[in-house]
Amino acid sequence: MKENDMTFYTSLLSKCQRHWGLSLLLLILLALLLRFFCSGMRVFVSADSLAYLNSAQALLTGTYHETYIERTPGYIILLTLLQGLGSLFYGELSQSVFQKLLLLFQSLLGLCNIVLFAVIARRLLGNPLWALLAALLLALSPELLLYEHAMLSETLYTNCLLVLFWGLSVAFDQKPLSALLLLFLSVLSGLLMWVKPVAVSALACVGCWLWLSSKSRQPTKRLQPLLFYGFGILLCVFPWMLFNATQHNAFVFSAGQGANQLYKMIDFVDWSTPVHNATDFDMAYKDRLRFRVAQHPAGETYNAVNDMHVVMDQEAKRQPDYSTIYLAHNEAAGKIAWQAILNNPLAWLWVSACQWVDFFFKPPAPIVAKVPLFSLWAVASFQAYQVLASLALLGVGLSYFRRDWPVLFSGAIIFSHSLLYALTTLSDARYRLPLTPFFILLAVYAVKAFYACSVSSSSSNIDKAEAVFGG
């Protein structure tokens, strides 16, 4: 590397170190500017959004039995609090005012995500310059910004996942792990489950780390922090299960697994074979499902399951208890799906493998195409994401060979989420949005390593600069 290039790099490191707070402020101002230009966009409401909104309204009015059993409480409670607080200031809250409050809150969450990620990146990359680069890439992500305008749990889940990862980044450096920090991690993990059940994949990674990081050779002592961690999560999860048991007669945290598997296996259902342990409702469900499958072209037969959800909604409107109808449909769908899986296990594995690949390479969600301002930005961002994903894979390999376990853990979070989604449902581009910070972290880690190799001839100067300014 030329001497002037080396001087420039050293100068940047020095300025980022001395003006870290100012650098973060400028980054926040850039993120605010982007949100200001996008503030005119409406809040996007989907069928999932209505499930959250109706459940929040049920909690607010005390009609608890009208909550949707397929939804976990985290985002529902957020909407309930926003509606309650809005009513205190505005009286009867109109839908437009509520959506503005939601947009404001989710935009603030998005800004917090950028700052929190910058702090995490600096801690793990050990270099303020590369940390700011990583945070800048996150700030420029169009899909994360767009989904701040959606009444969906992605923004909240991203925030909770980053807070948990920040706590873990502190725990990685603490030996032995204090009981207070472990309690903090277990409560955070429980709250993460409240937002999305897929959080169980991240929790499994934390559990593995607790087991592997223990230096004790006695299994009982290695189990102690793991049991303490699990008990804290159970304390968070159990109340909602008890709520569902009392309100919906189903001791579950959430429902919908049967329908999700049917989405995957709809093309492998044997329509001539009766359902195992079928009730009259199950047989009628299968007959109606077969009729709707025939109405869809090949490759889109999974929409037949959506059709059945429409039928379910229509039936629920004629009866007071939505959850009873939903559970009946989900149970019938599960029986059909599991019979198809047992008869075609290799097909299920193949579909799951395809969904795992789709998780990483599926184009941006259709919601992006509905916003002209975002169309070109999103396409360019998706092309950049593919490069980013490739670099992230290299980052996983480099962090393993360097034994950089905290960085490697971010790769474990990505892998565990993608695997659980692939095994349980059809992939959707929005499912990977909360993992964007971890893709960026691994990619920047890889670029930083390549940069260090490219300047190996000037390694003494680089080492000296990074030793002084944080390397």
URVENNOR-V913050 format. One record per residue. N is the residue number from 0. RES is the residue in three letters. SS is DSSP state (h for helix, s for strand, l for the rest). OMEGA is omega as a letter, one per 20 degrees, with the letter a starting at -180 (NA if undefined). BURIAL is # if it has 16 or more other C-alpha atoms within 10 Angstrom, else .. Layout:
n:N res:RES ss:SS omega:OMEGA burial:BURIAL
n:N res:RES ss:SS omega:OMEGA burial:BURIAL
This chain:
n:0 res:MET ss:l omega:r burial:.
n:1 res:LYS ss:l omega:a burial:.
n:2 res:GLU ss:h omega:a burial:.
n:3 res:ASN ss:h omega:r burial:.
n:4 res:ASP ss:h omega:r burial:.
n:5 res:MET ss:h omega:r burial:.
n:6 res:THR ss:h omega:r burial:.
n:7 res:PHE ss:h omega:r burial:.
n:8 res:TYR ss:h omega:r burial:.
n:9 res:THR ss:h omega:r burial:#
n:10 res:SER ss:h omega:r burial:.
n:11 res:LEU ss:h omega:r burial:.
n:12 res:LEU ss:h omega:a burial:#
n:13 res:SER ss:h omega:a burial:#
n:14 res:LYS ss:h omega:r burial:.
n:15 res:CYS ss:h omega:r burial:#
n:16 res:GLN ss:h omega:a burial:#
n:17 res:ARG ss:h omega:a burial:.
n:18 res:HIS ss:l omega:a burial:.
n:19 res:TRP ss:h omega:r burial:.
n:20 res:GLY ss:h omega:r burial:.
n:21 res:LEU ss:h omega:r burial:.
n:22 res:SER ss:h omega:r burial:#
n:23 res:LEU ss:h omega:r burial:#
n:24 res:LEU ss:h omega:r burial:.
n:25 res:LEU ss:h omega:r burial:.
n:26 res:LEU ss:h omega:r burial:#
n:27 res:ILE ss:h omega:r burial:#
n:28 res:LEU ss:h omega:r burial:.
n:29 res:LEU ss:h omega:r burial:.
n:30 res:ALA ss:h omega:r burial:#
n:31 res:LEU ss:h omega:r burial:#
n:32 res:LEU ss:h omega:r burial:.
n:33 res:LEU ss:h omega:a burial:.
n:34 res:ARG ss:h omega:r burial:#
n:35 res:PHE ss:h omega:r burial:.
n:36 res:PHE ss:h omega:a burial:.
n:37 res:CYS ss:l omega:a burial:.
n:38 res:SER ss:l omega:a burial:.
n:39 res:GLY ss:l omega:a burial:.
n:40 res:MET ss:l omega:r burial:.
n:41 res:ARG ss:l omega:r burial:.
n:42 res:VAL ss:l omega:a burial:#
n:43 res:PHE ss:s omega:a burial:.
n:44 res:VAL ss:l omega:r burial:.
n:45 res:SER ss:l omega:r burial:.
n:46 res:ALA ss:h omega:r burial:.
n:47 res:ASP ss:h omega:r burial:.
n:48 res:SER ss:h omega:a burial:#
n:49 res:LEU ss:h omega:r burial:.
n:50 res:ALA ss:h omega:r burial:#
n:51 res:TYR ss:h omega:a burial:#
n:52 res:LEU ss:h omega:r burial:#
n:53 res:ASN ss:h omega:r burial:#
n:54 res:SER ss:h omega:r burial:#
n:55 res:ALA ss:h omega:r burial:#
n:56 res:GLN ss:h omega:r burial:#
n:57 res:ALA ss:h omega:r burial:#
n:58 res:LEU ss:h omega:a burial:#
n:59 res:LEU ss:h omega:a burial:#
n:60 res:THR ss:h omega:r burial:.
n:61 res:GLY ss:l omega:r burial:.
n:62 res:THR ss:l omega:a burial:.
n:63 res:TYR ss:h omega:a burial:#
n:64 res:HIS ss:h omega:r burial:#
n:65 res:GLU ss:h omega:r burial:#
n:66 res:THR ss:l omega:a burial:#
n:67 res:TYR ss:l omega:a burial:#
n:68 res:ILE ss:l omega:r burial:#
n:69 res:GLU ss:l omega:a burial:#
n:70 res:ARG ss:l omega:r burial:#
n:71 res:THR ss:l omega:a burial:#
n:72 res:PRO ss:h omega:a burial:#
n:73 res:GLY ss:h omega:a burial:#
n:74 res:TYR ss:h omega:r burial:#
n:75 res:ILE ss:h omega:a burial:#
n:76 res:ILE ss:h omega:r burial:#
n:77 res:LEU ss:h omega:r burial:#
n:78 res:LEU ss:h omega:r burial:#
n:79 res:THR ss:h omega:r burial:#
n:80 res:LEU ss:h omega:r burial:.
n:81 res:LEU ss:h omega:r burial:#
n:82 res:GLN ss:h omega:r burial:#
n:83 res:GLY ss:h omega:r burial:#
n:84 res:LEU ss:h omega:r burial:.
n:85 res:GLY ss:h omega:a burial:#
n:86 res:SER ss:h omega:r burial:.
n:87 res:LEU ss:h omega:a burial:.
n:88 res:PHE ss:h omega:a burial:.
n:89 res:TYR ss:h omega:a burial:.
n:90 res:GLY ss:l omega:r burial:.
n:91 res:GLU ss:l omega:a burial:.
n:92 res:LEU ss:l omega:r burial:#
n:93 res:SER ss:l omega:a burial:.
n:94 res:GLN ss:h omega:a burial:.
n:95 res:SER ss:h omega:r burial:.
n:96 res:VAL ss:h omega:r burial:.
n:97 res:PHE ss:h omega:r burial:#
n:98 res:GLN ss:h omega:r burial:#
n:99 res:LYS ss:h omega:r burial:.
n:100 res:LEU ss:h omega:r burial:#
n:101 res:LEU ss:h omega:r burial:#
n:102 res:LEU ss:h omega:r burial:#
n:103 res:LEU ss:h omega:a burial:#
n:104 res:PHE ss:h omega:a burial:#
n:105 res:GLN ss:h omega:r burial:#
n:106 res:SER ss:h omega:r burial:#
n:107 res:LEU ss:h omega:r burial:.
n:108 res:LEU ss:h omega:r burial:#
n:109 res:GLY ss:h omega:r burial:#
n:110 res:LEU ss:h omega:r burial:#
n:111 res:CYS ss:h omega:r burial:#
n:112 res:ASN ss:h omega:a burial:#
n:113 res:ILE ss:h omega:a burial:#
n:114 res:VAL ss:h omega:a burial:#
n:115 res:LEU ss:h omega:r burial:#
n:116 res:PHE ss:h omega:r burial:#
n:117 res:ALA ss:h omega:r burial:#
n:118 res:VAL ss:h omega:r burial:#
n:119 res:ILE ss:h omega:a burial:#
n:120 res:ALA ss:h omega:r burial:#
n:121 res:ARG ss:h omega:a burial:#
n:122 res:ARG ss:h omega:a burial:#
n:123 res:LEU ss:h omega:r burial:#
n:124 res:LEU ss:h omega:r burial:#
n:125 res:GLY ss:l omega:a burial:#
n:126 res:ASN ss:l omega:a burial:#
n:127 res:PRO ss:h omega:a burial:#
n:128 res:LEU ss:h omega:r burial:#
n:129 res:TRP ss:h omega:r burial:#
n:130 res:ALA ss:h omega:r burial:#
n:131 res:LEU ss:h omega:r burial:#
n:132 res:LEU ss:h omega:r burial:#
n:133 res:ALA ss:h omega:r burial:#
n:134 res:ALA ss:h omega:r burial:#
n:135 res:LEU ss:h omega:r burial:#
n:136 res:LEU ss:h omega:r burial:.
n:137 res:LEU ss:h omega:a burial:#
n:138 res:ALA ss:h omega:a burial:#
n:139 res:LEU ss:l omega:a burial:.
n:140 res:SER ss:l omega:a burial:#
n:141 res:PRO ss:h omega:a burial:#
n:142 res:GLU ss:h omega:r burial:#
n:143 res:LEU ss:h omega:r burial:#
n:144 res:LEU ss:h omega:a burial:#
n:145 res:LEU ss:h omega:a burial:#
n:146 res:TYR ss:h omega:r burial:#
n:147 res:GLU ss:h omega:r burial:#
n:148 res:HIS ss:h omega:a burial:#
n:149 res:ALA ss:s omega:r burial:#
n:150 res:MET ss:l omega:a burial:#
n:151 res:LEU ss:l omega:a burial:#
n:152 res:SER ss:l omega:a burial:#
n:153 res:GLU ss:h omega:a burial:#
n:154 res:THR ss:h omega:r burial:#
n:155 res:LEU ss:h omega:a burial:#
n:156 res:TYR ss:h omega:r burial:#
n:157 res:THR ss:h omega:a burial:#
n:158 res:ASN ss:h omega:a burial:#
n:159 res:CYS ss:h omega:r burial:#
n:160 res:LEU ss:h omega:r burial:#
n:161 res:LEU ss:h omega:r burial:#
n:162 res:VAL ss:h omega:r burial:#
n:163 res:LEU ss:h omega:a burial:#
n:164 res:PHE ss:h omega:r burial:#
n:165 res:TRP ss:h omega:r burial:#
n:166 res:GLY ss:h omega:r burial:#
n:167 res:LEU ss:h omega:r burial:#
n:168 res:SER ss:h omega:r burial:#
n:169 res:VAL ss:h omega:a burial:.
n:170 res:ALA ss:h omega:r burial:#
n:171 res:PHE ss:h omega:a burial:.
n:172 res:ASP ss:l omega:a burial:.
n:173 res:GLN ss:l omega:a burial:.
n:174 res:LYS ss:l omega:i burial:.
n:175 res:PRO ss:l omega:a burial:.
n:176 res:LEU ss:l omega:a burial:#
n:177 res:SER ss:l omega:r burial:.
n:178 res:ALA ss:h omega:a burial:.
n:179 res:LEU ss:h omega:r burial:.
n:180 res:LEU ss:h omega:r burial:.
n:181 res:LEU ss:h omega:r burial:#
n:182 res:LEU ss:h omega:r burial:#
n:183 res:PHE ss:h omega:r burial:#
n:184 res:LEU ss:h omega:a burial:#
n:185 res:SER ss:h omega:r burial:#
n:186 res:VAL ss:h omega:r burial:#
n:187 res:LEU ss:h omega:a burial:#
n:188 res:SER ss:h omega:r burial:#
n:189 res:GLY ss:h omega:r burial:#
n:190 res:LEU ss:h omega:r burial:#
n:191 res:LEU ss:h omega:r burial:#
n:192 res:MET ss:h omega:r burial:#
n:193 res:TRP ss:h omega:a burial:#
n:194 res:VAL ss:h omega:r burial:#
n:195 res:LYS ss:l omega:r burial:#
n:196 res:PRO ss:h omega:r burial:.
n:197 res:VAL ss:h omega:r burial:#
n:198 res:ALA ss:h omega:r burial:#
n:199 res:VAL ss:h omega:r burial:#
n:200 res:SER ss:h omega:r burial:#
n:201 res:ALA ss:h omega:a burial:#
n:202 res:LEU ss:h omega:r burial:#
n:203 res:ALA ss:h omega:r burial:.
n:204 res:CYS ss:h omega:r burial:#
n:205 res:VAL ss:h omega:r burial:#
n:206 res:GLY ss:h omega:r burial:#
n:207 res:CYS ss:h omega:r burial:.
n:208 res:TRP ss:h omega:r burial:#
n:209 res:LEU ss:h omega:r burial:#
n:210 res:TRP ss:h omega:a burial:#
n:211 res:LEU ss:h omega:a burial:.
n:212 res:SER ss:h omega:r burial:.
n:213 res:SER ss:l omega:a burial:#
n:214 res:LYS ss:l omega:a burial:.
n:215 res:SER ss:l omega:r burial:.
n:216 res:ARG ss:l omega:r burial:.
n:217 res:GLN ss:l omega:a burial:.
n:218 res:PRO ss:h omega:a burial:.
n:219 res:THR ss:h omega:r burial:.
n:220 res:LYS ss:h omega:r burial:.
n:221 res:ARG ss:h omega:a burial:#
n:222 res:LEU ss:h omega:a burial:#
n:223 res:GLN ss:h omega:r burial:.
n:224 res:PRO ss:h omega:a burial:#
n:225 res:LEU ss:h omega:r burial:#
n:226 res:LEU ss:h omega:r burial:.
n:227 res:PHE ss:h omega:r burial:.
n:228 res:TYR ss:h omega:r burial:#
n:229 res:GLY ss:h omega:r burial:#
n:230 res:PHE ss:h omega:r burial:#
n:231 res:GLY ss:h omega:r burial:#
n:232 res:ILE ss:h omega:a burial:#
n:233 res:LEU ss:h omega:r burial:.
n:234 res:LEU ss:h omega:r burial:.
n:235 res:CYS ss:h omega:a burial:#
n:236 res:VAL ss:h omega:a burial:#
n:237 res:PHE ss:h omega:a burial:.
n:238 res:PRO ss:h omega:r burial:.
n:239 res:TRP ss:h omega:r burial:#
n:240 res:MET ss:h omega:r burial:#
n:241 res:LEU ss:h omega:r burial:#
n:242 res:PHE ss:h omega:r burial:#
n:243 res:ASN ss:h omega:r burial:#
n:244 res:ALA ss:h omega:a burial:.
n:245 res:THR ss:h omega:a burial:.
n:246 res:GLN ss:h omega:a burial:#
n:247 res:HIS ss:h omega:r burial:#
n:248 res:ASN ss:l omega:r burial:.
n:249 res:ALA ss:l omega:a burial:#
n:250 res:PHE ss:l omega:a burial:.
n:251 res:VAL ss:l omega:r burial:#
n:252 res:PHE ss:l omega:r burial:#
n:253 res:SER ss:l omega:a burial:#
n:254 res:ALA ss:l omega:r burial:#
n:255 res:GLY ss:l omega:a burial:#
n:256 res:GLN ss:h omega:r burial:#
n:257 res:GLY ss:h omega:r burial:#
n:258 res:ALA ss:h omega:r burial:#
n:259 res:ASN ss:h omega:r burial:#
n:260 res:GLN ss:h omega:r burial:#
n:261 res:LEU ss:h omega:r burial:#
n:262 res:TYR ss:h omega:a burial:#
n:263 res:LYS ss:h omega:a burial:#
n:264 res:MET ss:h omega:a burial:#
n:265 res:ILE ss:h omega:a burial:#
n:266 res:ASP ss:h omega:a burial:#
n:267 res:PHE ss:h omega:r burial:#
n:268 res:VAL ss:l omega:r burial:#
n:269 res:ASP ss:l omega:a burial:.
n:270 res:TRP ss:l omega:a burial:.
n:271 res:SER ss:l omega:a burial:.
n:272 res:THR ss:l omega:r burial:.
n:273 res:PRO ss:l omega:r burial:.
n:274 res:VAL ss:l omega:r burial:#
n:275 res:HIS ss:l omega:r burial:.
n:276 res:ASN ss:l omega:a burial:.
n:277 res:ALA ss:l omega:r burial:.
n:278 res:THR ss:l omega:r burial:.
n:279 res:ASP ss:h omega:r burial:.
n:280 res:PHE ss:h omega:a burial:.
n:281 res:ASP ss:h omega:a burial:#
n:282 res:MET ss:h omega:r burial:#
n:283 res:ALA ss:h omega:r burial:.
n:284 res:TYR ss:h omega:a burial:#
n:285 res:LYS ss:h omega:r burial:#
n:286 res:ASP ss:h omega:r burial:.
n:287 res:ARG ss:h omega:r burial:.
n:288 res:LEU ss:h omega:r burial:#
n:289 res:ARG ss:h omega:r burial:#
n:290 res:PHE ss:h omega:a burial:.
n:291 res:ARG ss:h omega:r burial:#
n:292 res:VAL ss:h omega:a burial:#
n:293 res:ALA ss:l omega:a burial:.
n:294 res:GLN ss:l omega:a burial:.
n:295 res:HIS ss:l omega:r burial:.
n:296 res:PRO ss:l omega:r burial:.
n:297 res:ALA ss:l omega:a burial:.
n:298 res:GLY ss:l omega:r burial:.
n:299 res:GLU ss:l omega:a burial:.
n:300 res:THR ss:l omega:r burial:#
n:301 res:TYR ss:l omega:r burial:#
n:302 res:ASN ss:h omega:r burial:#
n:303 res:ALA ss:h omega:r burial:#
n:304 res:VAL ss:h omega:r burial:#
n:305 res:ASN ss:h omega:r burial:.
n:306 res:ASP ss:h omega:r burial:.
n:307 res:MET ss:h omega:r burial:#
n:308 res:HIS ss:h omega:r burial:#
n:309 res:VAL ss:h omega:r burial:.
n:310 res:VAL ss:h omega:a burial:.
n:311 res:MET ss:h omega:r burial:#
n:312 res:ASP ss:h omega:r burial:.
n:313 res:GLN ss:h omega:r burial:.
n:314 res:GLU ss:h omega:a burial:.
n:315 res:ALA ss:h omega:r burial:#
n:316 res:LYS ss:h omega:r burial:.
n:317 res:ARG ss:l omega:r burial:.
n:318 res:GLN ss:l omega:a burial:.
n:319 res:PRO ss:l omega:a burial:.
n:320 res:ASP ss:l omega:r burial:#
n:321 res:TYR ss:h omega:a burial:#
n:322 res:SER ss:h omega:r burial:#
n:323 res:THR ss:h omega:r burial:#
n:324 res:ILE ss:h omega:a burial:#
n:325 res:TYR ss:h omega:a burial:#
n:326 res:LEU ss:h omega:r burial:#
n:327 res:ALA ss:h omega:r burial:.
n:328 res:HIS ss:h omega:a burial:#
n:329 res:ASN ss:h omega:r burial:#
n:330 res:GLU ss:h omega:r burial:#
n:331 res:ALA ss:h omega:r burial:#
n:332 res:ALA ss:h omega:r burial:#
n:333 res:GLY ss:h omega:r burial:#
n:334 res:LYS ss:h omega:r burial:#
n:335 res:ILE ss:h omega:a burial:#
n:336 res:ALA ss:h omega:a burial:#
n:337 res:TRP ss:h omega:r burial:#
n:338 res:GLN ss:h omega:r burial:#
n:339 res:ALA ss:h omega:r burial:#
n:340 res:ILE ss:h omega:r burial:#
n:341 res:LEU ss:h omega:r burial:.
n:342 res:ASN ss:h omega:a burial:.
n:343 res:ASN ss:l omega:a burial:.
n:344 res:PRO ss:h omega:r burial:.
n:345 res:LEU ss:h omega:r burial:.
n:346 res:ALA ss:h omega:r burial:#
n:347 res:TRP ss:h omega:r burial:#
n:348 res:LEU ss:h omega:r burial:.
n:349 res:TRP ss:h omega:r burial:.
n:350 res:VAL ss:h omega:r burial:#
n:351 res:SER ss:h omega:r burial:#
n:352 res:ALA ss:h omega:r burial:.
n:353 res:CYS ss:h omega:r burial:.
n:354 res:GLN ss:h omega:r burial:#
n:355 res:TRP ss:h omega:r burial:#
n:356 res:VAL ss:h omega:r burial:.
n:357 res:ASP ss:h omega:a burial:#
n:358 res:PHE ss:h omega:a burial:#
n:359 res:PHE ss:h omega:a burial:#
n:360 res:PHE ss:h omega:r burial:.
n:361 res:LYS ss:l omega:a burial:#
n:362 res:PRO ss:l omega:a burial:#
n:363 res:PRO ss:l omega:a burial:#
n:364 res:ALA ss:l omega:a burial:.
n:365 res:PRO ss:h omega:a burial:.
n:366 res:ILE ss:h omega:a burial:#
n:367 res:VAL ss:h omega:a burial:#
n:368 res:ALA ss:h omega:a burial:.
n:369 res:LYS ss:l omega:a burial:.
n:370 res:VAL ss:l omega:a burial:.
n:371 res:PRO ss:h omega:a burial:.
n:372 res:LEU ss:h omega:a burial:.
n:373 res:PHE ss:h omega:a burial:#
n:374 res:SER ss:h omega:a burial:#
n:375 res:LEU ss:h omega:r burial:.
n:376 res:TRP ss:h omega:a burial:.
n:377 res:ALA ss:h omega:r burial:#
n:378 res:VAL ss:h omega:r burial:#
n:379 res:ALA ss:h omega:r burial:.
n:380 res:SER ss:h omega:r burial:#
n:381 res:PHE ss:h omega:r burial:#
n:382 res:GLN ss:h omega:r burial:.
n:383 res:ALA ss:h omega:r burial:.
n:384 res:TYR ss:h omega:r burial:#
n:385 res:GLN ss:h omega:r burial:.
n:386 res:VAL ss:h omega:a burial:.
n:387 res:LEU ss:h omega:a burial:#
n:388 res:ALA ss:h omega:r burial:#
n:389 res:SER ss:h omega:r burial:.
n:390 res:LEU ss:h omega:r burial:#
n:391 res:ALA ss:h omega:r burial:#
n:392 res:LEU ss:h omega:r burial:#
n:393 res:LEU ss:h omega:r burial:#
n:394 res:GLY ss:h omega:r burial:#
n:395 res:VAL ss:h omega:r burial:#
n:396 res:GLY ss:h omega:a burial:#
n:397 res:LEU ss:h omega:a burial:#
n:398 res:SER ss:h omega:r burial:#
n:399 res:TYR ss:h omega:a burial:.
n:400 res:PHE ss:h omega:r burial:.
n:401 res:ARG ss:l omega:a burial:.
n:402 res:ARG ss:l omega:r burial:.
n:403 res:ASP ss:l omega:a burial:.
n:404 res:TRP ss:h omega:r burial:#
n:405 res:PRO ss:h omega:r burial:#
n:406 res:VAL ss:h omega:r burial:#
n:407 res:LEU ss:h omega:r burial:#
n:408 res:PHE ss:h omega:r burial:#
n:409 res:SER ss:h omega:r burial:#
n:410 res:GLY ss:h omega:r burial:#
n:411 res:ALA ss:h omega:r burial:#
n:412 res:ILE ss:h omega:r burial:#
n:413 res:ILE ss:h omega:a burial:#
n:414 res:PHE ss:h omega:a burial:#
n:415 res:SER ss:h omega:r burial:#
n:416 res:HIS ss:h omega:a burial:#
n:417 res:SER ss:h omega:a burial:#
n:418 res:LEU ss:h omega:a burial:#
n:419 res:LEU ss:h omega:r burial:#
n:420 res:TYR ss:h omega:a burial:#
n:421 res:ALA ss:h omega:a burial:#
n:422 res:LEU ss:h omega:a burial:#
n:423 res:THR ss:h omega:a burial:#
n:424 res:THR ss:l omega:r burial:#
n:425 res:LEU ss:l omega:a burial:#
n:426 res:SER ss:l omega:r burial:#
n:427 res:ASP ss:l omega:a burial:#
n:428 res:ALA ss:h omega:a burial:#
n:429 res:ARG ss:h omega:r burial:#
n:430 res:TYR ss:h omega:a burial:#
n:431 res:ARG ss:h omega:a burial:#
n:432 res:LEU ss:h omega:r burial:#
n:433 res:PRO ss:h omega:a burial:#
n:434 res:LEU ss:h omega:a burial:#
n:435 res:THR ss:h omega:r burial:#
n:436 res:PRO ss:h omega:a burial:#
n:437 res:PHE ss:h omega:r burial:#
n:438 res:PHE ss:h omega:a burial:#
n:439 res:ILE ss:h omega:a burial:#
n:440 res:LEU ss:h omega:a burial:#
n:441 res:LEU ss:h omega:a burial:#
n:442 res:ALA ss:h omega:r burial:#
n:443 res:VAL ss:h omega:r burial:#
n:444 res:TYR ss:h omega:r burial:#
n:445 res:ALA ss:h omega:r burial:#
n:446 res:VAL ss:h omega:r burial:#
n:447 res:LYS ss:h omega:r burial:#
n:448 res:ALA ss:h omega:r burial:.
n:449 res:PHE ss:h omega:r burial:.
n:450 res:TYR ss:h omega:r burial:.
n:451 res:ALA ss:h omega:r burial:.
n:452 res:CYS ss:h omega:a burial:.
n:453 res:SER ss:h omega:a burial:.
n:454 res:VAL ss:l omega:a burial:.
n:455 res:SER ss:h omega:r burial:.
n:456 res:SER ss:h omega:r burial:.
n:457 res:SER ss:h omega:a burial:.
n:458 res:SER ss:h omega:a burial:.
n:459 res:SER ss:h omega:r burial:.
n:460 res:ASN ss:h omega:r burial:#
n:461 res:ILE ss:h omega:a burial:#
n:462 res:ASP ss:h omega:a burial:.
n:463 res:LYS ss:h omega:a burial:.
n:464 res:ALA ss:h omega:a burial:#
n:465 res:GLU ss:h omega:r burial:#
n:466 res:ALA ss:h omega:a burial:.
n:467 res:VAL ss:h omega:a burial:.
n:468 res:PHE ss:h omega:r burial:#
n:469 res:GLY ss:l omega:a burial:#
n:470 res:GLY ss:l omega:NA burial:#
